[in-house]
Amino acid sequence: MSEALAETKSFFKSIRVALAVSGVLALLAGIALLVWPVKSAVIVTAIFASYLVVAGVVYIGLGIFSRAKGGWSRVGHIVLGLLYIVAGVIAFFNLNVAAATLALVVVIFIGVSWIVDGVVALSLLGSDGSRVWTVIYAILSIIAGIIVLFSPAIAGFALWLLLGIALVVLGIVQIIRAITLGKDEKAFTSGAAGI
């Protein structure tokens, strides 16, 4: 077997493994979101709280050890780092409340974003070639944003459910891609070996 053919097979195998692993992880994450929505939200919040603590330590380190930055910049990094650490520690003390708060903030942000997106679409109406579709999009976006803002708990649950379903579907598709790539590898390498 030639060296190029061996490298090609190794390349295909690496891609297949990466696709399969990412597919299995997405599938498992999606199943966890659907079966244990509250526990998985708490786990996501714990990961986010861990990130805050680590980022806080990094910012404090930048403030203390950076010689290139000025005094106020260093103080700012230290203060920001302390705020991150405090936020992370507070989140760790009551992960359930932190998860609910994080979900509420994200859902409200999405609702406001949809409203703003609809208003922006309407403001660009004069320069858009498809006025009817722009108006339909803007109205739907504004209505969706208002619905989300008036029922954030239902919207949060629906988005979490949609995320779980999407991860399950994407995981299955990735696994299928890994399997079919194996067939493509055999066809490619057998064609390359005959040349």
VEXMAR-705911 format. One record per residue (C-alpha): x, y, z. Coordinates in pm, whole numbers, plus 50000, padded with zeros to 5 digits. Each point is the difference from the previous one (the first is absolute). Layout:
<sites>
XYZ/...
</sites>
This chain:
<sites>
500005000050000/501365034049906/500725026850257/497435023749844/497294973350022/500874993350366/499815037250076/496645002349824/498624970950203/501325015850320/498395033249905/496634983649934/500224980850326/500735031950194/497005017349846/497764969950067/501074998550364/499465037450045/496544998149842/499034969550203/501225014550331/498325033749941/496834982149891/499904978150309/500695029850228/497255020749834/497584970550021/500754994150368/499745037350080/496675002149817/498634969750184/501155014750332/498285033149920/496764982049914/499994974650285/501425021950279/499305036149900/500475014950349/503124979850087/501605007949664/499235037150044/501694998750340/503044982849845/500215026749728/499785026650271/502764982950200/502214999949690/499255037049946/500735007650368/503314981349969/500825021049695/499305031850198/502364989550281/502784990249757/499555031949796/500095020050324/503314984250099/501405007349652/498925036550015/501515004150347/503224984349870/500025024049706/499515029350235/502754989350237/502674987149763/499565021749690/502795025449986/498915014749665/496645012950122/499495032650184/498855002850361/496295005049930/499944971649751/501594976750253/497545010850271/497144995049754/501154964649921/500254991750370/496545014350077/498494981649702/501684968050113/498615003950351/496505006249861/500244968449785/501134979450299/497245013750223/497384992849732/501324964649953/500054992950373/496475013850045/498814977849714/501644969550160/498275005950333/496544995849842/500244984349658/496224995549959/499275037150046/503005009349785/498794976449724/496515015350008/501455035249998/502364992049714/497154984649800/497795030150067/502705024549891/500694980349681/496314997549912/499405037150065/503055008249787/498604978749717/496585016650027/501475035049994/502304990249712/497064988049791/498105032250064/503025021349907/500604978349692/496415005749888/500255037550052/503315001349811/498454980249714/497165025349983/502465029050005/501794985249695/496754995749811/500725027849753/503264984449877/498764964049990/498894984649672/497524975650157/497775022850204/497234974850065/502404973850138/501795026050207/496735011850156/498944964050070/503374992250154/499985031750211/496484994250131/500714963550084/503275009450169/498365027050213/497074977350094/502364971550089/502085023450216/496925012850183/498754964450060/503394990150141/500065030250231/496494993250133/500634963150063/503744995450058/499624967450196/498104982849719/502365014749741/503034988550199/498624964750028/499144999649628/503495011949904/501624974250231/497784972849849/500865011749649/503714999950086/499714964250130/498164988249690/502495017849773/502964983950179/498454965349970/499335004649628/503425015349932/501694972350199/498264973049797/500895017849675/503675002750106/500124962850083/498464991649663/502545022749831/502814981450177/498634966749878/499455011549641/503425016249991/501404965150054/498314989149678/501375030649822/503474991950132/499864964749857/498855012949661/502645027549997/502904978250111/499094971449766/499865024849711/503315015450106/501644965650033/499044991349643/501725030749859/
</sites>
